[in-house]
Amino acid sequence: MSKKWIRILFYVMTLLSVFMLLFTYEYVSRVKNAPLVTIEGLRGSYVLNGVLHSQEAQLDVGKYVVFGESILRLYGNRVNVVKIPRFEVEVIWEK
C-alpha cells in the first residue's frame, strides 16, 4: 500500500472513532436521565403520596404510597399491573 492510502485509511478510521464516541455519549446520557419507574392510573386517576394525579408520573429513588389501581413501567421495558386499592412502592438501585 502506498502512503496515500494509509493516510486516507487513518483519517477515515479517526472520523469513525469520533462518530462512535459521540453516539456512545448520547446513548449513555439518555440512559442516565431515564426515569427508573413511571406510574399511571389503570382506570384514570390515582393518589400518589396524598396528591391526586390523572397523568403518568415519574418516580425517583424513595418510598411512595399509592391509592388506586396502577400500571408501573420499570426501566428495561418491564410492566407491572397492580390491582390493589392501596399499596406501597419502594424504588431502589440494584447492583
Order of alpha helices (4+ residues) and beta strands (2+ residues): alpha-beta-beta-beta-beta-beta-beta-beta-beta
